[in-house]
Amino acid sequence: MYADRYHSTASRPAGAGAALLISGAMILGLYYAGPTIMPGSITTVLTGRNIPLPEPTPPKPKPQPPAEQAIKSRTTPPITQPDPRVVLPPTGPAIGTTPDPGPVTFDPPGDPGPASGGITVDPPRAPVLVSAAVDPRYADALQPPYPPSAIRGGIEGSVKVRALIGVDGRVKVIEVVKSPNDVLADATRRHALARWRFKPATRDGIPVEGWKTMTMRFQIVE
């Protein structure tokens, strides 16, 4: 234990000397490495002077061609409208007033004579209308059958109807004008639409539709 403590104390002076030696060497190197200032050297002092710059000169305008200058300088003269009136000097004596000629008379128109070429035109002729008539072939089928209910009730009378006859002779529409009972009217309507046949009405010989009035009598025979 004592031997180790003694060894550590003896080595301290040697380490301190080495450190001093290294520090002196570094200082000596820095001394010789620095710049050498010679005595009596000339120092030059630089002085400055403000020199003003010249102001820029504006560019000169470009000269215009003569044609453009002429166009700008030319002005349009004002337009004056001439007087539309033309005054002519008189070339003859003055014109006086015309005397009153009096009442004007006209000759009566002459006879126009016959029509051109002597042709007379007849007035339009009215069309020939022929009413519808009962077809004799179906004359026996005109009377409707007597309804049994009307016979039992003793109902008699006449039924008046208007029938529209088509170009084929058949009844297209039937209207009851007068009837003593609805039963007799319905029996007549049904029978007319089913069995009645007519010769159609004509217009200048051409079949046309037409209305015809018919009266059917219902009477109980003992």
Backbone bond lengths (Angstrom), bond angles and torsions (degrees), N, CA, C in turn:
res aa  C-N    CA-C-N  psi(-1)  N-CA   C-N-CA  omega(-1)  CA-C   N-CA-C  phi
1 M - - - 1.461 - - 1.499 110.58 -
2 Y 1.296 120.08 -46.36 1.467 123.41 179.23 1.502 111.05 -69.27
3 A 1.259 117.72 -33.63 1.477 120.08 179.47 1.502 110.69 -62.66
4 D 1.323 119.44 -41.25 1.477 121.82 -179.10 1.504 110.94 -67.14
5 R 1.284 121.72 -40.61 1.477 123.48 -179.88 1.499 110.65 -64.76
6 Y 1.244 121.29 -36.33 1.455 124.66 179.78 1.511 111.13 -69.04
7 H 1.310 118.16 -36.60 1.460 122.19 -178.29 1.511 110.23 -68.57
8 S 1.271 117.21 -34.82 1.473 120.44 -179.40 1.490 110.03 -71.72
9 T 1.305 122.98 -32.65 1.461 125.59 -178.89 1.493 110.97 -74.25
10 A 1.273 120.42 -33.17 1.455 123.28 -177.69 1.489 112.20 -73.08
11 S 1.345 120.57 -23.79 1.473 122.12 -175.40 1.506 112.03 -87.71
12 R 1.274 122.97 -11.44 1.460 123.77 -178.54 1.523 112.95 -67.50
13 P 1.341 125.07 -45.92 1.472 122.42 179.37 1.501 111.86 -60.22
14 A 1.302 120.32 -34.32 1.458 121.50 -178.53 1.507 109.80 -69.84
15 G 1.327 120.51 -40.65 1.476 122.18 178.85 1.502 110.81 -66.46
16 A 1.322 119.36 -37.82 1.460 121.01 -179.39 1.496 111.07 -68.30
17 G 1.316 118.77 -35.99 1.454 120.56 178.05 1.492 112.35 -67.53
18 A 1.308 116.40 -38.41 1.473 119.24 178.70 1.501 110.67 -64.59
19 A 1.305 117.00 -37.40 1.474 120.14 -179.50 1.504 110.78 -67.03
20 L 1.360 116.48 -39.08 1.457 118.97 178.76 1.501 111.55 -66.83
21 L 1.324 117.10 -36.56 1.456 121.03 -179.72 1.521 110.29 -65.41
22 I 1.310 118.07 -41.32 1.481 121.23 -178.83 1.518 109.79 -67.87
23 S 1.333 117.92 -39.11 1.463 120.58 -179.62 1.505 111.09 -66.16
24 G 1.386 118.03 -38.43 1.448 119.66 179.19 1.502 111.47 -66.86
25 A 1.310 117.18 -37.11 1.464 120.02 179.03 1.528 110.88 -64.60
26 M 1.303 118.58 -39.13 1.469 121.25 -179.57 1.501 111.23 -68.16
27 I 1.340 117.64 -37.98 1.475 120.90 179.23 1.514 109.87 -67.62
28 L 1.338 117.13 -40.34 1.464 120.14 178.93 1.514 111.57 -64.28
29 G 1.362 116.38 -38.14 1.466 118.97 178.59 1.505 111.99 -65.98
30 L 1.314 117.20 -39.02 1.466 120.06 179.61 1.513 111.15 -68.42
31 Y 1.271 117.13 -30.64 1.468 120.09 -179.53 1.509 110.91 -67.63
32 Y 1.336 116.22 -46.36 1.464 119.00 -179.91 1.541 113.49 -75.46
33 A 1.308 116.62 -20.73 1.475 118.02 -179.26 1.524 112.18 -81.48
34 G 1.279 122.55 -17.34 1.458 124.55 -177.77 1.505 110.62 -75.93
35 P 1.393 117.97 162.38 1.482 122.34 -178.09 1.516 110.44 -69.34
36 T 1.305 113.93 149.18 1.472 121.34 -179.83 1.496 109.06 -96.75
37 I 1.276 119.48 119.00 1.467 124.90 -179.46 1.504 106.49 -94.83
38 M 1.358 115.24 116.63 1.462 121.55 -179.18 1.500 108.08 -84.48
39 P 1.265 115.89 141.49 1.477 118.19 178.29 1.517 110.18 -71.58
40 G 1.319 116.19 148.38 1.463 121.12 175.65 1.509 113.72 74.96
41 S 1.365 122.34 22.31 1.477 122.75 -179.76 1.520 110.11 -75.00
42 I 1.379 117.65 149.56 1.479 123.90 -175.93 1.526 108.49 -89.79
43 T 1.292 114.71 126.50 1.465 120.92 177.99 1.520 109.25 -103.60
44 T 1.335 117.02 122.15 1.483 121.85 -178.33 1.512 108.59 -97.35
45 V 1.355 116.57 127.92 1.468 122.87 -179.58 1.520 108.43 -103.18
46 L 1.347 118.60 123.12 1.470 123.86 -179.83 1.509 109.55 -92.62
47 T 1.327 116.14 129.05 1.476 122.08 178.27 1.522 108.21 -115.05
48 G 1.319 117.96 141.12 1.478 122.38 179.50 1.515 111.66 -107.09
49 R 1.364 116.42 155.82 1.469 123.30 178.39 1.523 109.69 -136.24
50 N 1.333 117.00 134.95 1.474 122.74 -178.79 1.519 110.17 -82.26
51 I 1.336 116.17 115.75 1.479 121.49 179.94 1.527 106.82 -106.64
52 P 1.332 119.89 112.63 1.487 121.27 179.90 1.519 111.41 -68.15
53 L 1.351 114.74 139.44 1.475 120.96 177.45 1.523 110.39 -83.73
54 P 1.308 117.91 146.13 1.481 119.82 178.79 1.523 110.56 -69.07
55 E 1.357 117.32 144.14 1.472 122.08 178.20 1.530 110.43 -68.74
56 P 1.363 116.38 143.55 1.482 118.54 -179.55 1.521 111.56 -68.16
57 T 1.288 115.26 139.71 1.472 121.62 -179.63 1.524 109.32 -88.54
58 P 1.380 119.39 127.18 1.486 120.03 179.67 1.528 110.86 -62.58
59 P 1.346 117.21 146.71 1.472 119.36 -179.58 1.521 111.48 -68.24
60 K 1.274 114.15 146.37 1.461 119.80 179.63 1.522 110.09 -77.17
61 P 1.349 117.72 140.77 1.485 119.58 178.71 1.517 110.79 -63.78
62 K 1.343 113.09 143.32 1.458 118.54 179.09 1.520 109.46 -75.15
63 P 1.260 117.64 136.04 1.493 119.70 178.91 1.528 110.23 -69.33
64 Q 1.346 115.90 136.39 1.446 121.12 179.71 1.527 110.86 -81.51
65 P 1.343 115.59 150.09 1.471 117.55 177.67 1.520 110.53 -65.52
66 P 1.289 117.29 156.32 1.486 120.45 -179.46 1.519 112.04 -61.35
67 A 1.350 119.03 -32.70 1.473 120.26 -177.09 1.519 110.51 -66.16
68 E 1.354 118.75 -42.94 1.454 121.31 179.42 1.525 111.30 -66.09
69 Q 1.352 117.77 -39.71 1.451 120.10 177.55 1.523 111.26 -62.90
70 A 1.321 116.29 -35.41 1.471 119.27 179.63 1.513 111.07 -69.67
71 I 1.340 116.47 -36.91 1.459 119.19 179.96 1.526 110.78 -67.41
72 K 1.343 116.77 -41.46 1.462 119.89 179.40 1.526 112.32 -67.57
73 S 1.312 117.11 -36.19 1.455 119.69 -177.39 1.521 112.88 -79.87
74 R 1.376 116.65 -17.19 1.458 118.56 -177.36 1.523 109.78 -79.42
75 T 1.281 119.10 135.97 1.463 125.76 178.01 1.515 109.07 -120.13
76 T 1.348 114.73 145.53 1.469 120.14 179.85 1.518 109.69 -83.47
77 P 1.295 117.22 126.38 1.472 118.48 -179.87 1.526 110.26 -69.74
78 P 1.304 119.13 148.51 1.476 121.50 179.12 1.521 111.11 -63.70
79 I 1.353 114.13 144.23 1.460 120.85 -179.43 1.516 108.60 -90.87
80 T 1.284 116.48 124.59 1.464 122.22 179.26 1.523 108.54 -110.69
81 Q 1.340 117.26 130.97 1.452 122.44 -179.93 1.526 109.20 -88.25
82 P 1.334 116.62 127.52 1.473 118.13 -178.49 1.520 110.62 -69.71
83 D 1.301 115.14 157.84 1.458 122.05 178.57 1.518 109.08 -70.25
84 P 1.390 118.07 121.46 1.469 118.64 -177.74 1.533 113.44 -69.76
85 R 1.306 117.09 -15.64 1.461 118.69 -178.37 1.523 110.26 -78.91
86 V 1.304 113.76 134.33 1.459 120.23 177.50 1.519 107.75 -116.72
87 V 1.288 115.96 117.41 1.468 122.00 -177.69 1.519 108.17 -97.61
88 L 1.317 115.81 117.87 1.459 121.31 178.77 1.521 109.20 -107.53
89 P 1.280 116.60 141.14 1.471 118.93 178.52 1.525 110.47 -72.22
90 P 1.305 118.86 148.86 1.470 121.17 178.45 1.526 110.69 -62.84
91 T 1.355 114.72 138.76 1.472 119.32 -178.45 1.516 113.16 -113.35
92 G 1.318 119.61 0.64 1.459 121.14 -178.97 1.508 110.78 -155.16
93 P 1.314 116.01 -173.73 1.468 118.99 -179.92 1.520 110.94 -69.46
94 A 1.296 114.89 158.78 1.458 120.87 179.96 1.523 110.22 -65.76
95 I 1.342 117.37 142.93 1.459 123.78 -178.87 1.512 108.70 -88.97
96 G 1.330 115.62 123.54 1.448 120.89 179.97 1.508 111.44 -88.45
97 T 1.315 117.18 -175.90 1.453 122.24 179.34 1.517 109.98 -79.96
98 T 1.350 115.99 150.20 1.464 122.18 178.87 1.515 109.49 -83.56
99 P 1.325 117.47 131.80 1.478 118.52 -179.90 1.516 110.67 -67.31
100 D 1.321 116.81 154.54 1.455 122.92 -179.51 1.530 109.48 -67.14
101 P 1.365 119.18 120.13 1.467 119.23 -177.38 1.517 113.42 -77.74
102 G 1.339 117.67 -9.33 1.460 118.93 -179.65 1.516 110.84 93.40
103 P 1.315 118.04 -179.24 1.468 121.13 -178.71 1.519 111.31 -65.66
104 V 1.311 115.02 146.02 1.462 122.21 -179.60 1.519 108.45 -94.78
105 T 1.308 117.54 131.24 1.467 122.83 179.15 1.516 109.14 -112.68
106 F 1.332 115.34 147.53 1.458 121.72 179.97 1.525 109.04 -121.45
107 D 1.303 115.69 141.86 1.455 121.10 176.81 1.515 109.85 -76.85
108 P 1.320 119.00 145.01 1.467 120.65 178.62 1.518 110.35 -64.60
109 P 1.339 117.87 146.47 1.468 119.55 179.90 1.518 111.38 -64.59
110 G 1.304 115.72 147.49 1.454 121.00 -179.66 1.511 111.99 -80.33
111 D 1.317 115.07 171.43 1.456 121.49 -180.00 1.532 109.02 -70.52
112 P 1.362 117.12 122.73 1.472 117.06 -179.43 1.509 113.49 -67.29
113 G 1.333 117.09 -18.81 1.451 118.99 179.03 1.518 111.05 79.10
114 P 1.310 116.44 -175.08 1.471 119.83 -179.33 1.517 111.41 -68.28
115 A 1.308 114.66 162.96 1.467 119.54 179.28 1.513 109.66 -63.90
116 S 1.339 114.98 164.37 1.456 120.49 -177.35 1.527 110.29 -58.10
117 G 1.310 116.90 123.32 1.452 122.19 179.21 1.504 113.75 77.97
118 G 1.369 117.95 2.59 1.453 120.76 179.18 1.512 113.73 71.02
119 I 1.378 119.13 20.76 1.461 123.24 -178.38 1.521 108.71 -98.23
120 T 1.314 116.71 126.76 1.472 121.72 176.26 1.516 109.12 -100.66
121 V 1.322 115.58 138.12 1.466 122.00 -178.30 1.509 108.64 -100.78
122 D 1.323 116.86 123.11 1.464 121.35 178.79 1.530 109.82 -76.30
123 P 1.322 117.27 148.20 1.476 119.48 176.56 1.516 110.16 -66.05
124 P 1.349 117.64 156.49 1.465 119.79 -179.56 1.526 111.69 -61.15
125 R 1.292 116.36 138.93 1.453 122.48 -177.66 1.527 110.34 -87.43
126 A 1.318 115.75 138.91 1.460 120.59 177.73 1.521 109.48 -69.66
127 P 1.330 118.04 142.22 1.463 119.17 -179.50 1.533 111.02 -67.18
128 V 1.309 115.41 151.20 1.462 121.95 179.64 1.522 108.44 -91.48
129 L 1.347 115.80 118.30 1.460 121.61 -178.56 1.524 108.68 -110.21
130 V 1.317 115.57 132.95 1.464 122.13 177.71 1.520 107.26 -123.80
131 S 1.334 116.33 125.92 1.469 120.67 -178.38 1.521 110.64 -72.76
132 A 1.350 113.72 162.10 1.471 119.49 177.07 1.526 109.97 -67.94
133 A 1.330 116.71 148.00 1.474 122.68 -179.77 1.512 109.27 -133.31
134 V 1.355 115.20 157.52 1.461 120.84 -179.49 1.528 109.40 -68.59
135 D 1.307 115.91 132.91 1.457 120.46 176.30 1.536 108.35 -73.26
136 P 1.333 118.36 119.99 1.484 119.09 -177.34 1.516 113.19 -58.19
137 R 1.302 117.97 -25.89 1.459 119.84 -178.45 1.521 111.78 -68.33
138 Y 1.359 116.80 -22.94 1.465 120.06 -178.02 1.537 110.85 -117.38
139 A 1.328 116.95 22.21 1.474 119.20 -178.27 1.518 112.10 -65.09
140 D 1.317 118.90 -35.12 1.463 121.44 -178.73 1.532 112.74 -71.27
141 A 1.336 117.02 -13.99 1.474 119.48 -177.22 1.521 112.22 -98.44
142 L 1.351 118.34 11.59 1.460 119.81 -177.86 1.525 112.30 -75.55
143 Q 1.338 118.28 -39.40 1.463 120.70 -174.75 1.529 110.72 -72.67
144 P 1.346 116.70 121.83 1.472 119.21 177.37 1.525 110.31 -69.59
145 P 1.324 117.80 153.42 1.477 120.03 176.21 1.532 110.54 -68.11
146 Y 1.347 114.45 146.83 1.476 119.76 -178.07 1.531 108.15 -74.87
147 P 1.318 119.09 124.53 1.463 120.29 178.36 1.527 110.68 -64.67
148 P 1.336 119.82 132.04 1.481 121.46 -179.65 1.516 112.64 -59.56
149 S 1.347 117.44 -35.17 1.466 118.69 -179.43 1.530 110.84 -65.66
150 A 1.349 117.11 -35.01 1.465 119.66 178.00 1.520 110.80 -70.61
151 I 1.343 117.34 -34.63 1.463 119.88 178.04 1.518 109.93 -66.48
152 R 1.351 117.01 -45.03 1.470 119.88 -179.88 1.531 110.63 -63.71
153 G 1.331 116.18 -32.84 1.466 119.25 179.34 1.506 112.88 -85.08
154 G 1.324 117.80 -4.90 1.460 120.37 -179.85 1.525 112.60 69.05
155 I 1.358 118.55 31.61 1.462 122.02 -177.76 1.529 108.27 -89.39
156 E 1.334 116.34 124.81 1.455 122.62 176.86 1.530 108.64 -128.84
157 G 1.331 116.48 165.75 1.455 120.61 177.52 1.510 112.09 148.35
158 S 1.339 115.71 -175.87 1.465 122.54 -178.48 1.526 109.47 -114.98
159 V 1.319 115.29 141.92 1.478 122.43 177.86 1.534 107.33 -113.08
160 K 1.349 116.18 122.36 1.462 121.82 179.55 1.531 108.99 -107.24
161 V 1.332 116.01 127.50 1.480 120.97 -177.24 1.527 109.41 -134.01
162 R 1.365 114.08 159.73 1.478 122.49 171.98 1.520 107.60 -116.65
163 A 1.337 115.26 126.12 1.466 120.64 -176.54 1.530 109.34 -116.50
164 L 1.348 116.09 134.32 1.461 121.88 174.01 1.525 107.63 -91.46
165 I 1.326 116.41 115.19 1.459 121.96 -176.64 1.518 108.22 -96.12
166 G 1.335 116.55 126.37 1.464 120.95 178.45 1.513 111.11 -80.45
167 V 1.346 115.93 177.38 1.470 121.09 -179.10 1.525 110.86 -68.72
168 D 1.333 118.49 -15.64 1.457 120.88 177.82 1.528 112.45 -93.06
169 G 1.363 118.39 1.88 1.462 121.92 178.65 1.506 114.57 87.47
170 R 1.322 119.70 -2.47 1.460 122.04 179.59 1.531 110.33 -90.85
171 V 1.349 114.49 156.83 1.462 120.97 178.34 1.525 108.55 -80.75
172 K 1.327 116.44 122.17 1.467 121.30 178.93 1.529 111.26 -94.71
173 V 1.324 117.38 -40.98 1.464 122.51 -178.93 1.517 107.16 -139.40
174 I 1.319 116.16 142.35 1.466 120.97 176.36 1.515 108.68 -134.24
175 E 1.334 115.73 135.36 1.459 122.82 -179.56 1.524 108.36 -123.51
176 V 1.327 116.86 131.38 1.469 122.61 178.29 1.522 108.50 -84.33
177 V 1.323 115.69 119.18 1.468 120.48 178.76 1.526 110.92 -89.51
178 K 1.338 117.29 -42.37 1.466 121.05 -177.23 1.518 108.48 -152.61
179 S 1.345 116.30 137.04 1.471 120.71 178.43 1.521 108.60 -157.23
180 P 1.363 118.31 139.49 1.472 120.51 178.46 1.523 113.04 -75.00
181 N 1.326 116.27 -16.57 1.461 118.16 -175.66 1.530 108.32 -155.48
182 D 1.353 116.39 148.19 1.465 119.99 179.47 1.520 111.52 -68.41
183 V 1.327 117.50 -28.62 1.466 120.19 -179.52 1.523 109.75 -66.02
184 L 1.336 117.78 -43.86 1.461 120.95 177.99 1.534 111.53 -67.30
185 A 1.335 117.54 -36.08 1.462 120.91 178.78 1.527 111.07 -65.70
186 D 1.344 118.38 -43.88 1.462 120.96 179.42 1.530 111.02 -66.11
187 A 1.344 117.45 -38.62 1.462 119.82 178.98 1.525 111.01 -64.48
188 T 1.325 117.50 -39.89 1.481 120.91 178.35 1.518 110.67 -66.85
189 R 1.334 118.70 -42.71 1.470 122.44 -178.30 1.529 110.97 -62.34
190 R 1.314 117.05 -47.72 1.463 119.63 -178.94 1.536 111.81 -64.61
191 H 1.340 116.91 -42.18 1.455 120.03 -178.52 1.536 111.44 -67.55
192 A 1.335 118.48 -36.66 1.462 121.42 -179.05 1.531 110.97 -66.75
193 L 1.324 117.37 -43.05 1.469 120.03 -179.32 1.529 111.60 -67.79
194 A 1.336 117.29 -27.46 1.467 119.40 -175.14 1.528 113.07 -94.50
195 R 1.361 118.75 -36.74 1.454 119.72 -167.82 1.528 115.10 -118.71
196 W 1.307 119.85 -22.06 1.463 119.01 -173.91 1.531 109.80 -71.04
197 R 1.369 114.62 141.76 1.465 121.80 175.35 1.531 108.18 -137.81
198 F 1.347 115.66 139.95 1.468 121.58 -177.04 1.523 109.63 -134.59
199 K 1.350 113.04 163.47 1.451 119.46 164.98 1.522 106.54 -86.02
200 P 1.351 119.87 123.99 1.468 120.23 -173.50 1.520 112.12 -67.79
201 A 1.309 114.58 158.54 1.465 120.33 174.82 1.524 109.19 -67.98
202 T 1.357 115.13 155.18 1.465 120.57 -178.77 1.518 109.80 -129.75
203 R 1.320 113.86 152.39 1.467 122.53 174.97 1.517 106.73 -126.95
204 D 1.321 115.56 105.98 1.460 121.24 -173.74 1.531 110.88 55.78
205 G 1.349 114.99 41.39 1.453 120.61 177.22 1.511 115.34 83.22
206 I 1.354 118.30 -1.60 1.472 122.04 -178.92 1.525 108.51 -101.86
207 P 1.356 119.55 127.52 1.469 121.03 -178.86 1.522 111.64 -62.65
208 V 1.330 114.81 134.82 1.468 121.89 177.37 1.518 107.98 -137.33
209 E 1.328 116.46 164.07 1.456 121.02 175.33 1.530 109.58 -74.26
210 G 1.316 115.58 148.07 1.464 119.61 179.47 1.518 111.39 -159.63
211 W 1.350 116.16 155.28 1.455 122.75 180.00 1.535 109.44 -93.08
212 K 1.345 115.81 145.04 1.464 121.84 177.07 1.525 108.39 -140.86
213 T 1.351 115.60 135.72 1.464 121.96 179.64 1.523 109.24 -95.40
214 M 1.307 115.45 132.05 1.475 122.28 -179.31 1.528 108.62 -129.60
215 T 1.377 116.27 146.86 1.458 122.68 177.59 1.529 109.28 -126.97
216 M 1.312 114.87 122.59 1.472 121.86 179.40 1.536 109.29 -109.10
217 R 1.376 117.48 131.35 1.457 122.15 -178.06 1.522 110.35 -107.15
218 F 1.312 114.41 130.61 1.484 121.51 177.25 1.534 107.74 -112.03
219 Q 1.366 116.22 120.80 1.471 122.64 -178.66 1.516 109.70 -142.06
220 I 1.324 116.53 132.01 1.446 122.05 -179.39 1.532 108.47 -82.67
221 V 1.333 116.58 125.29 1.469 122.02 -178.92 1.523 107.80 -104.94
222 E 1.358 116.41 128.15 1.464 121.66 -179.75 1.509 111.38 -76.36
